[in-house]
Amino acid sequence: MPTMRILVIGLDAATMDLIEPWAAAGHLPALTGLMNEGASARLLSTPNMHSASAWTSILTGLNPGRHGLFVFSDRDFATGKQVFFKGGDRTGEVISSHLARHGLTSGLLNVPMTYPAQCEPGSFMVSPCLARRELITSPVRSPPTVFRPKILAT
């Protein structure tokens, strides 16, 4: 029996209202091919329609009230400083953990709210937050192709 593989592509803020006309005009040939040969659909967002809560809901299958992440950051009222939430601040198990428990491997690439990268054996994760080289990939790797772009250094 052949191995079944699934590829899920999520494009933050790219609704089908944008993608469909661009695909029809020939501007997205690779994505159009994937849509034609596979499946595509409109996705309803979370009630607050914020990337942090939506991506966390995709990862956990929970609504924001259950996983606890609604936005990327908040104000610490004791210090007045901005505090950024991380993947470890969520409650609920992510899909890669479910898959690993059943002997399946997975990979997550540039999914918001996954920093610092952490995943199950046999799987990989690359977080979009490039704050420290050793924390952006799991398993921990530091190949020459993993770098912090100068534009993010400010």
Secondary structure, 3 states (H helix, E strand, C coil): CCCCCCCCCCCCCCCHHHHHHHHHCCCCHHHHHHHHHCCCCCCCCCCCCCHHHHHHHHHHCCCHHHHCCCCCEEECCCCCCEEECCHHHCCCCCHHHHHHHCCCCCEEECCCCCCCCCCCCCCEEECCCCCCHHHCEECCCCCCCCCCCHHHCC
